[in-house]
Amino acid sequence: MNLPLALAFLFFIGSVFGWCLELFYRRFFSAANPERKWINPGFCVGPYLPLYGSGLCILFLLAMLEDNFAVKNPTARKILLFVIMAICMTVIEYIAGIISLKVFNLRLWDYRNQWGNIQGIICPKFSLAWAILGAAYYFLVHPHIIGALEWLSKNLAFSFFIGLFYGVFIIDVAYSSQIVIKIRKFAAENDVIVRYENLKAHIRSFHDANKLKSHFFLATLSERSLNEHLHDIREKLEKRSPKIGGSK
């Protein structure tokens, strides 16, 4: 099996699956979306979340290392594996969240109303969710993935498809980065933190009120400039403090 190609495939699958998962969670379950509207989650424009892609690669590598754990009891070894999976995913989530807050003054998700949260970025509830997802991956996906990866890695057509995905992904990241840079400049000038979902929701509401076309994927594309929309919601934005976020 070609490991780099396998990880490239897993990143692609994890990113797309994670986007679908977040899409339905935010539509039907998230308290932050009382209007129950469809929201394009995440930093990128396209239907993928790199956090989940990175996570799936980590879950795959950890599952491959299970036999090396110094625990003889099979049940205890699996429990240890799921705990390690949850810790690794929580660490990835924290790193991504803290970078978005400290570097870009941007809050991509918000756990500040969750018990035991740290800076609104991670919390026990979602660490438990990572453990459950890790277990689901281990029992439902991992037993079948090795054979599939071996077959896919030997097909040139598949390699071309993966290359196409990454080409689109790189263009998307470059485009999305330009938007984030504009948001970062506004946030730094006004000493605030911008919650990306709130900004998208405001732009959508503006379009609805003025009977303008809304864009699901290009959610920040508007007749007005991004700065004008940011100024509209400036009073509602989170004030930046020495300790970003904080538990409630």
C-alpha positions as CSV (number, residue, x, y, z in Angstrom):
1,M,0.0,0.0,0.0
2,N,1.3,3.5,-0.9
3,L,0.9,5.2,2.5
4,P,1.2,8.9,1.2
5,L,-1.5,8.2,-1.4
6,A,-3.6,6.4,1.2
7,L,-3.4,9.3,3.6
8,A,-4.2,11.7,0.7
9,F,-7.4,9.7,0.0
10,L,-8.3,9.6,3.7
11,F,-7.9,13.3,4.1
12,F,-10.2,13.8,1.1
13,I,-12.8,11.4,2.5
14,G,-12.6,12.7,6.0
15,S,-12.9,16.3,4.9
16,V,-16.0,15.7,2.8
17,F,-17.6,13.4,5.4
18,G,-16.9,15.9,8.2
19,W,-18.4,18.7,6.1
20,C,-21.6,16.6,5.7
21,L,-21.7,15.8,9.4
22,E,-21.3,19.5,10.4
23,L,-23.8,20.6,7.8
24,F,-26.6,18.4,9.2
25,Y,-25.6,19.0,12.9
26,R,-25.8,22.8,12.4
27,R,-29.0,22.5,10.5
28,F,-30.9,20.3,12.9
29,F,-29.2,20.3,16.3
30,S,-27.0,23.4,16.8
31,A,-28.4,25.9,19.4
32,A,-26.5,28.6,17.5
33,N,-28.9,28.2,14.5
34,P,-32.4,28.7,16.0
35,E,-33.8,29.5,12.5
36,R,-32.7,26.1,11.3
37,K,-31.2,27.3,8.1
38,W,-28.6,25.5,6.0
39,I,-25.1,26.9,6.9
40,N,-21.9,26.2,5.0
41,P,-19.6,25.3,7.8
42,G,-15.9,26.0,8.2
43,F,-13.2,28.2,6.7
44,C,-13.3,27.0,3.1
45,V,-15.8,27.7,0.4
46,G,-16.1,24.1,-0.9
47,P,-17.7,21.1,0.7
48,Y,-14.8,19.9,2.9
49,L,-13.4,20.5,6.4
50,P,-9.7,20.0,6.7
51,L,-10.0,19.4,10.5
52,Y,-11.9,16.2,9.8
53,G,-9.6,15.1,7.0
54,S,-6.6,15.5,9.3
55,G,-8.5,13.7,12.0
56,L,-9.3,10.7,9.8
57,C,-5.7,10.3,9.0
58,I,-4.8,10.3,12.7
59,L,-7.5,7.7,13.5
60,F,-6.2,5.5,10.7
61,L,-2.6,5.7,11.9
62,L,-3.6,5.1,15.6
63,A,-5.7,2.1,14.6
64,M,-2.8,0.6,12.7
65,L,-0.6,1.0,15.9
66,E,-3.1,-0.8,18.2
67,D,-1.1,-4.0,18.4
68,N,1.9,-2.1,19.7
69,F,0.1,-0.9,22.9
70,A,1.5,-2.5,26.1
71,V,-2.0,-3.7,27.2
72,K,-2.8,-7.4,26.8
73,N,-6.5,-7.4,27.5
74,P,-8.3,-6.8,24.1
75,T,-11.1,-4.8,25.7
76,A,-8.8,-2.6,27.7
77,R,-6.6,-2.0,24.7
78,K,-9.6,-0.8,22.6
79,I,-10.7,1.5,25.4
80,L,-7.2,2.9,25.6
81,L,-7.2,3.4,21.8
82,F,-10.5,5.3,21.8
83,V,-9.2,7.5,24.7
84,I,-6.0,8.3,22.7
85,M,-8.1,9.0,19.6
86,A,-10.3,11.4,21.6
87,I,-7.2,13.2,23.0
88,C,-5.5,13.5,19.6
89,M,-8.7,14.9,18.0
90,T,-9.2,17.3,20.8
91,V,-5.6,18.5,20.5
92,I,-6.0,19.0,16.7
93,E,-9.3,20.9,17.4
94,Y,-7.6,23.1,20.0
95,I,-4.6,23.9,17.8
96,A,-6.9,24.9,14.8
97,G,-9.1,26.9,17.1
98,I,-6.4,28.8,18.9
99,I,-4.7,29.6,15.6
100,S,-7.9,31.0,14.2
101,L,-8.4,33.1,17.3
102,K,-4.9,34.4,18.0
103,V,-3.7,34.8,14.4
104,F,-6.9,35.7,12.6
105,N,-9.2,37.0,15.3
106,L,-11.8,34.6,13.9
107,R,-14.0,32.2,15.8
108,L,-14.9,29.3,13.6
109,W,-16.9,27.4,16.3
110,D,-18.0,28.4,19.8
111,Y,-18.2,26.1,22.8
112,R,-18.3,28.9,25.4
113,N,-21.8,27.8,26.6
114,Q,-20.6,24.2,27.1
115,W,-19.6,22.9,30.5
116,G,-15.9,22.7,31.1
117,N,-14.9,24.5,27.9
118,I,-11.4,25.9,27.4
119,Q,-11.4,29.3,25.7
120,G,-14.6,28.2,23.9
121,I,-12.5,26.0,21.6
122,I,-12.7,22.5,23.2
123,C,-14.9,21.0,25.9
124,P,-15.6,17.5,27.4
125,K,-18.9,17.0,25.5
126,F,-17.2,17.2,22.1
127,S,-14.2,15.3,23.3
128,L,-16.6,12.5,24.1
129,A,-18.1,12.9,20.6
130,W,-14.6,12.4,19.2
131,A,-14.2,9.2,21.2
132,I,-17.5,7.9,19.8
133,L,-16.5,8.8,16.3
134,G,-13.2,7.1,16.8
135,A,-15.0,3.9,17.9
136,A,-17.4,4.1,15.0
137,Y,-14.5,4.4,12.6
138,Y,-12.6,1.5,14.3
139,F,-15.6,-0.9,14.1
140,L,-17.4,0.2,10.9
141,V,-14.7,1.6,8.6
142,H,-11.2,0.5,9.5
143,P,-11.8,-3.3,9.0
144,H,-12.7,-2.6,5.3
145,I,-10.4,0.3,4.6
146,I,-7.1,-1.5,4.1
147,G,-8.3,-3.5,1.1
148,A,-10.0,-0.5,-0.4
149,L,-6.9,1.6,-0.1
150,E,-4.7,-1.0,-1.7
151,W,-7.1,-1.3,-4.6
152,L,-7.5,2.4,-5.1
153,S,-3.7,3.1,-4.8
154,K,-3.1,0.9,-7.8
155,N,-5.5,2.7,-10.1
156,L,-4.2,5.7,-12.0
157,A,-7.7,7.1,-12.5
158,F,-8.1,7.3,-8.8
159,S,-4.7,9.1,-8.5
160,F,-5.8,11.6,-11.1
161,F,-9.1,12.2,-9.1
162,I,-7.2,12.8,-5.9
163,G,-4.9,15.2,-7.7
164,L,-7.9,17.1,-9.1
165,F,-9.4,17.4,-5.6
166,Y,-6.2,18.9,-4.2
167,G,-5.9,21.3,-7.1
168,V,-9.4,22.6,-6.3
169,F,-8.7,22.5,-2.6
170,I,-5.5,24.7,-3.0
171,I,-7.4,27.3,-5.1
172,D,-10.2,27.3,-2.4
173,V,-7.7,27.8,0.4
174,A,-6.1,30.7,-1.5
175,Y,-9.5,32.3,-2.1
176,S,-10.7,31.8,1.5
177,S,-7.5,33.2,2.9
178,Q,-8.1,36.5,1.1
179,I,-11.5,36.7,2.9
180,V,-9.9,35.9,6.2
181,I,-7.2,38.5,5.8
182,K,-9.9,41.2,5.3
183,I,-11.7,40.0,8.4
184,R,-8.5,39.9,10.4
185,K,-7.7,43.5,9.4
186,F,-11.1,44.7,10.5
187,A,-11.0,42.7,13.7
188,A,-7.5,44.1,14.6
189,E,-8.6,47.7,13.9
190,N,-11.7,47.3,16.0
191,D,-10.3,45.1,18.7
192,V,-12.9,42.4,18.2
193,I,-13.2,38.7,17.3
194,V,-15.5,37.8,14.4
195,R,-17.6,34.7,14.6
196,Y,-17.6,33.5,11.0
197,E,-21.1,31.9,11.2
198,N,-22.7,35.1,12.4
199,L,-21.1,37.1,9.6
200,K,-22.4,34.6,7.0
201,A,-25.9,34.7,8.7
202,H,-25.9,38.5,8.6
203,I,-25.0,38.6,4.9
204,R,-27.7,36.0,4.1
205,S,-30.3,38.0,6.1
206,F,-29.3,41.2,4.3
207,H,-29.8,39.4,0.9
208,D,-33.2,38.0,2.0
209,A,-34.4,41.4,3.3
210,N,-33.4,43.1,0.0
211,K,-34.5,40.2,-2.2
212,L,-31.0,39.6,-3.4
213,K,-29.6,36.2,-4.4
214,S,-27.8,34.4,-1.6
215,H,-24.9,32.1,-2.3
216,F,-24.6,29.0,-0.1
217,F,-21.0,28.2,-0.9
218,L,-19.8,31.8,-1.6
219,A,-21.6,32.9,1.6
220,T,-19.6,36.2,1.8
221,L,-20.2,37.2,-1.8
222,S,-22.5,40.2,-1.7
223,E,-23.5,43.4,-3.5
224,R,-22.0,45.3,-0.5
225,S,-18.4,45.1,0.5
226,L,-17.3,42.7,3.3
227,N,-16.2,45.7,5.4
228,E,-19.7,47.2,5.2
229,H,-21.3,44.0,6.5
230,L,-18.7,43.9,9.3
231,H,-19.5,47.4,10.3
232,D,-23.2,46.5,10.4
233,I,-22.6,43.9,13.1
234,R,-19.6,45.6,14.9
235,E,-21.6,46.2,18.1
236,K,-22.6,42.6,18.3
237,L,-19.1,41.2,17.9
238,E,-17.1,39.6,20.7
239,K,-14.7,42.0,22.4
240,R,-11.1,40.9,22.4
241,S,-9.4,40.5,25.7
242,P,-6.0,39.3,27.0
243,K,-7.5,35.9,27.6
244,I,-9.5,35.1,24.5
245,G,-12.8,33.5,25.1
246,G,-12.9,31.9,28.5
247,S,-15.2,29.5,30.2
248,K,-18.7,30.3,31.3
